């Protein structure tokens, strides 16, 4: 899996990536790595949950532990030495959960303090020092583990699409254009574009709605764009990689194989939903499918 038995595991979680970016940068500091080794660890492993995870995955390649409903399960592995949270999507029960597990829960925003957590307020003017302080806490907690239960399961994905990169993929360096996508829709090989986004819902089977809907859409030749926890849900089932083409309809498959993209595009965290609108605006600008986004064969849904 993503968590490491023999390394300090620090999970970044929330929606504000500024501190998380600094934690990733500081984690490569030789001084901190040597300090981790002095405590019995082989290194420092940064992973993520929810939107911050997706954003740092796109920019820094940091692996994702899971989506919203897996944050408690991640702590129960006994392998997370510190979990750093900011705002939104933080389950309040984490404070109680860490009382019986060794994980150090660290809050960083004045808007989201949690009983039972250590509060280290984030100040962008001292970002490096704060990031170092947080990593040191995780390292010091490594020795307090009481057995780990890390599932040996992982799933690769292709992440980090943006409207600029889609433009490049469709036309190359010198002829970057949304024209091939527009023509494919006009010709009927692609039926339209659907944004499938949103969080998980404990009232329904975890990830089921996201995966069912996405498989149905691509089988009917709809190109799917995803963000946030919905994207993580589908990545766990292999839908965010080229091999997902086996589920795609003939028209969509022919375009994606020619261009070299999967039928489900990962466009970032849930706070990056506007990237989907930017893609649709580019389609309108290219011409041939209407004068406004509302004219396009496009839809958006948060299934859970």
Secondary structure, 3 states (H helix, E strand, C coil): CCCCCCCEEEEEECCCHHHHHHHHHHCCCHHHHHHHHHCCCCCEEEEEEHHHHHHHHHHHCCCEEECHHHHHHHHHCCCCCEEEECCCCCCCCHHHHCCCCCCEEEECCCCCCCCCCEECCCCHHHHHHHHHHHHHHHHHHHHHCCCCCCCCCCCCCCCCCCHHHHHHHHHCCCCCCCHHHHHHHHHCCCCEEEEECCCCCCCCCCCHHHHHHHHHHHHCCEEEEECHHHHHHHHCCCCCCHHHHHHCCHHHHHHHHHHCCCCEEECCCHHHCHHHHHHHHHHHHHCCCCCCHHHCCEEEECCC
